[in-house]
Amino acid sequence: MVKGLFPIEELSARRTPFYYYDSALLRATLAEISSLLLRYPDWKVHYALKANFNPALLQIIAEYGLGADCATGGEIQAALDAGFAPDGIVYTGVGKRDEDIRLALNAGIGRFNVESVAELQVINEIATAMGKVAKVSFRVNPDMGAYSYANITTGLTENKFGIHHTMLEDAVKQALLMTNIELCGLHFHIGSQILDTADFIPLCNRINQCLELTDRLGVTLRDVNVGGGLGIEYDHPNHRPMADFASYFEVYKKHLHTKLPVHFELGRSVVAPCGTLISRVLYVKEGVHHKFVILDASMTELIRPALYSAYHRIENLTSEEAEEVYDVVGPISEHSDVFGKEVKLNRCRRGDLIAIRSAGAYGEAMASHFNCRPFPEAFISEQ
Ligand code: LLP
């Protein structure tokens, strides 16, 4: 049944490894987001390009009217090329380069999420020189953890991100004095792969406090951006192919006390489930204690297991034989080039097609050329 999800014959004909994207699942996910947003008419989801900037996927996402969350000038250009509206683009990052700031101002992007007063001063100088006004939100460091995934926490005092919430008042006062800065909003992001939506409640409380502060300072904001971070079920991609967007939106509806439009920046939850890294078994190697399946894919196509010990479900698409237990590894000479240990797979033989699931986010986008390996192709199903 699981194997029925994949067009095996088409996949078998291709050179491995490659990324397979299920466009029907991506469209269903985008349709789910759009239909939930009908309940919250002035809310907006920006797709975080860092999760996957494959141009064909970007075009599909842009069709559904999402905004774009960009981390560099390169991502801003990719969003513009794919057809995202410039005023729906937000630009976040602790180290924005001058030329990228200029590109963003020229394109007329909707918002700079500013992470320090030093950056604010530079944006003001560049905007002044260009005769433009930069629309700005302050990214606030709320000193809140995302408890689900310690590696991917971005909202703690020790993290480099954002203006610490205790320093917000001073930053707002400075922004109000700058001629070419329009302070429009506040922005937050506490981490990624958050499955327990209760993790967002302390964040809402902190946002409420920050909004009281901006009210007290007499600033009229246009919106509040609560970041991304919604997790997906890596363990059960077949049973739960879509993130729980409904609960995610509800928690903000319930716990944020504001009439301002709420904006989101979702990456993983939009694209992770629709992507699979398809690879072939090169060798089955008998070790003393383990049997190794050596794939032609490696950490250069999907670094998440090596970098974060992240779990991705692995399936043998071309075998119906009884299951055996394998360590599934890549060919690279790095001891972390392992996709999974003690994985149960239908008996593997050389040439079998192996699917590494939920690889649509932070897979292709984080690929590298290590070992002179070429970037693999992407194959997008036409459903
Ligand atoms: N907005 C900001 C400011 C972010 O830093 C991120 C992700 C997002 C939005 C999108 O978050 P998402 O919805 O995808 O959780 N490479 C790691 C993930 C790092 C995420 C960093 N920031 C991984 O492979 O799990």
Residues whose N, C-alpha, C, O or C-beta is under 5 A from the ligand:
A	BS01	LLP	A48 A51 T92 I152 H189 G191 S192 Q193 G227 G228 G229 L230 E265 L266 G267 R268 S269 R304 Y362
